[in-house]
Amino acid sequence: MTKILITDAVDERYVGELRKVDGFDVDFRNGITGEELKGVIGGYECIIVRSRTKLTSDVISKAKSAKLIVRAGVGIDNIDVAAASEMGIAVCNTPWANVVSAAELAFAMMLALTRNICRANESMHAGRWETLKFTGSELNGRTLGIIGLGRVGREVARRAKAFRMEVIAADPYIDRAVAEEAGVKMVDFPELLGSSDIVSLHASMMPGNRHLIGEKEFGMMKKGSLLINTARGEMVDGNALAAALRDGRLAGAGCDVFEGEPAVNPALAAQPGVVMTPHIGAQTREAQGRVGAEVVEVVTSYFRDGKAINQVSPGS
């Protein structure tokens, strides 16, 4: 029997699908702590995680029987891929499942900020009718700067084009032909910051991207611009963002991710111009269904056919 451990909240439909596969013994332990995980991980050949579980080198060193780690989602910054590779463990993810949901959330935040939807909703629930107070602005004709023109970034660009926005992007890893096909103009990072009415982050979390946007970068952005972060909290210096909002450099920000989450920087939470959600970019029924289907495909392919689909560790 192939023993499989699932450590985070997932769509239980795919837990059921994995349990139907002959030869799979699935243990679903949502919420298991890091210390508990170190004590039991050695008995499993496959570990499936989302973003909550941190598979550090210390934890991975205990995974003596593991052959495969699957990230149910895209980002792998919670997995020490190098440590897994040293132990001969393949690491795979599900890169397509969350794309549309993440893009739609980023766009929802743009609309919420430009049309003051959250503040107007709170006012109405308080029994007030304050039409003029919530005068907003259109996305039409505005410039959207996308940092990271990968799968999600391109989906955001498509929606922005439908709203007749000008779209520019900065991404050292994307060929200009790909950008041109999406109707996006590639620019360098400083130009993007200085030219955009809205900056939306969709880059991957790599060591060099920590605090990619901080005090210096906020100083380069247009006065009254907006920042959207549905990528990773560590890419934005929370204190610097709070200061930029407080000083009026930025008119608002939409944040689905936070440095050190689930904790939220109190200085940032105190700013009324921030729309905040608790890392729900992938939390749609459709996305979770797709994640489940991809996870089942990855695990089955690996243990039945010896093929590592969507492998992100060396050897892919």
Residue pairs with C-beta under 8 A, 6 or more apart in sequence:
1 23
1 24
1 25
2 23
2 24
2 25
2 45
2 46
2 303
3 25
3 27
3 43
3 44
3 45
3 46
3 65
4 18
4 24
4 25
4 26
4 27
4 44
4 45
4 46
4 47
4 48
4 299
5 27
5 29
5 40
5 41
5 44
5 46
5 47
5 48
6 15
6 26
6 27
6 28
6 29
6 30
6 48
6 49
7 29
7 30
7 32
7 37
7 47
7 48
7 49
7 52
7 53
8 30
8 31
8 48
8 49
8 50
8 51
8 52
8 53
8 72
9 30
9 31
9 50
9 52
10 28
10 30
10 48
10 50
10 72
10 288
10 291
10 292
10 295
11 288
11 289
11 291
11 292
12 28
13 289
13 292
14 291
14 292
14 293
14 295
14 296
15 26
15 28
17 292
17 296
18 24
18 26
18 295
18 296
18 299
19 26
21 296
21 300
23 303
24 299
24 303
27 44
29 36
29 40
32 40
32 53
34 53
34 54
34 56
34 59
37 53
37 59
38 58
38 59
38 62
39 62
41 47
41 59
41 62
41 63
41 66
42 62
42 63
42 64
42 65
43 65
44 63
44 65
44 66
45 65
45 66
45 67
45 68
45 303
46 66
46 67
46 68
46 69
46 70
46 299
46 302
46 303
47 55
47 63
47 66
47 68
47 69
47 70
48 69
48 70
48 72
48 295
48 299
49 55
49 69
49 70
49 71
49 72
49 78
49 79
50 71
50 72
50 73
51 73
51 75
51 78
51 279
52 78
53 78
54 78
55 69
55 78
55 79
55 80
55 84
56 80
56 83
57 80
57 82
57 83
60 66
60 80
60 83
60 84
60 87
60 89
61 83
61 87
63 87
63 89
66 84
66 87
66 89
67 88
67 89
67 90
67 302
67 303
68 89
68 90
68 91
68 92
68 298
68 299
68 302
68 303
68 308
69 79
69 84
69 89
69 90
69 91
69 92
70 91
70 92
70 93
70 94
70 295
70 298
70 299
71 78
71 79
71 91
71 92
71 93
71 94
71 312
72 94
72 291
72 292
72 294
72 295
73 93
73 94
73 97
73 98
73 282
73 291
74 93
74 94
74 95
74 98
74 151
75 93
75 204
75 205
75 232
76 91
76 93
76 312
77 205
77 232
77 234
79 91
81 91
81 312
81 313
84 90
84 91
84 313
85 91
85 313
85 314
85 315
89 313
90 302
90 308
90 311
90 313
90 315
91 311
91 312
91 313
92 298
92 302
92 308
92 309
92 310
92 311
92 312
92 313
93 310
93 312
94 290
94 291
94 294
94 295
94 298
94 310
95 151
95 310
96 151
96 290
96 294
97 282
97 287
97 288
97 290
97 291
97 293
97 294
98 152
98 281
98 282
98 287
98 290
98 291
99 151
99 152
99 155
100 155
100 286
100 287
101 281
101 282
101 283
101 284
101 286
101 287
102 152
102 155
102 202
102 230
102 281
102 282
103 152
103 155
103 156
103 159
104 159
104 284
105 230
105 256
105 277
105 280
105 281
106 152
106 156
106 200
106 202
106 228
106 230
106 254
106 281
107 156
107 159
107 160
109 228
109 230
109 254
109 256
109 275
109 277
110 139
110 144
110 198
110 200
110 226
110 228
110 254
111 117
111 139
112 118
112 254
112 275
113 226
113 251
113 252
113 253
113 254
113 273
113 275
114 136
114 137
114 138
114 139
114 226
115 134
115 136
115 137
116 134
116 135
116 136
118 275
119 134
119 272
120 130
120 134
123 129
123 130
123 133
123 134
139 160
139 163
139 164
139 165
139 198
140 163
140 164
140 165
141 164
141 165
141 166
142 165
142 166
142 197
142 198
143 165
143 166
143 167
143 168
143 195
143 196
143 197
143 198
144 156
144 157
144 160
144 165
144 166
144 167
144 168
144 196
144 197
144 198
144 200
145 168
145 169
145 170
145 187
145 192
145 193
145 195
145 196
145 198
145 199
145 200
146 153
146 156
146 157
146 167
146 168
146 169
146 170
146 171
146 184
146 200
146 202
147 153
147 169
147 170
147 171
147 189
147 192
147 199
147 200
147 201
147 202
147 203
147 212
148 169
148 171
148 201
148 202
148 203
148 204
148 231
149 157
149 169
149 171
149 174
149 178
149 179
149 182
149 184
149 186
149 202
150 171
150 174
150 202
150 203
150 204
152 202
152 230
152 231
153 169
153 171
153 200
153 202
154 178
154 182
154 184
156 200
156 202
157 167
157 169
157 182
157 183
157 184
158 182
160 167
161 167
161 183
166 185
167 182
167 183
167 184
167 185
168 184
168 185
168 186
168 187
168 191
168 192
168 195
168 196
169 179
169 184
169 185
169 186
169 187
169 192
170 186
170 187
170 188
170 189
170 191
170 192
171 179
171 186
171 203
174 186
176 186
179 185
179 186
187 195
190 220
192 199
193 199
193 217
193 220
193 221
194 220
194 221
194 222
195 222
196 221
196 222
196 225
197 222
197 225
197 226
198 225
198 226
198 227
198 228
199 213
199 221
199 225
199 226
199 227
199 228
200 227
200 228
200 229
200 230
201 212
201 213
201 227
201 228
201 229
201 230
201 231
201 232
201 235
201 236
202 230
202 231
203 209
203 212
203 231
203 235
204 231
205 231
205 232
205 234
205 235
209 232
209 234
209 235
210 234
210 235
211 234
211 235
211 236
211 237
211 240
212 235
212 236
213 227
213 235
213 236
213 237
213 240
213 241
214 236
214 237
214 240
215 237
215 240
215 243
215 244
218 240
218 241
218 243
218 244
218 249
218 250
219 249
221 227
221 244
221 249
221 250
223 248
223 249
224 248
224 250
224 251
225 250
225 251
226 250
226 251
226 252
226 253
226 254
227 236
227 241
227 250
227 252
227 253
227 254
228 253
228 254
229 235
229 236
229 253
229 254
229 255
229 256
229 257
230 254
230 256
230 257
230 281
231 257
232 257
233 255
233 257
233 258
233 259
233 260
233 261
234 259
236 255
236 259
237 259
238 258
238 259
238 265
238 267
238 268
239 265
239 267
239 268
241 250
241 253
241 268
242 265
242 267
242 268
242 270
242 271
243 267
244 250
245 252
245 253
245 268
245 271
245 273
245 274
246 271
250 273
251 273
252 273
252 274
252 275
253 271
253 273
253 274
253 275
254 274
254 275
254 276
255 268
255 274
255 275
255 276
255 277
256 276
256 277
256 278
256 279
256 280
256 281
257 279
257 281
258 264
258 265
258 268
258 279
259 265
261 278
261 279
262 278
262 279
264 276
268 274
269 276
282 288
282 291
294 310
297 309
298 308
298 309
298 310
301 307
301 308
301 309
302 308
302 309
308 315
308 316
